[in-house]
Amino acid sequence: MATALVLIDLMPRIVALPVEPHSGDDVLRRCTQLATAFRATDRPVVLVRVERPNVPTQPPGSDLVEGLAQPGDVLVVKRTIGAFHGTDLHEQLRQRGVTTLVLAGLVTTMGIESTARAASDLGYDLEFVEDAMSGLATDEHEMAVRRTFPRFGRVRTTADYL
């Protein structure tokens, strides 16, 4: 039974959004720390980014933040809000024996929550890193981490993994 870190939408154009209560730069810094800790113990790191469907070119800043992806990471491109629909994420995780997902990234009530709901439906155990994610508004983020996420799994902090 393995645990994987799943980082959602850490792309320059999303990291630059005015998110709350943690800035995009703070979320990115904590996610980078988490990824380093997971890699150091040979646990999978999954990096998910979104592409807009049916457009000839993606907006500037649509790749992952430079330097985030490392050899051996699992890279997933989604075209919906959540990371499972229409991707091979579930297969990639099953091939690695993953049963627990640690979720972080941007944005709390969008990509992270949508991915968490699908992951729960697929039978994964879930952990949420509250200070390594942020929302479009503080009250939305707080509602998710205080009320919604505890119904799906454990809410933790970056320090719990370092």
Disulfide bonds with the S-S distance in Angstrom:
none
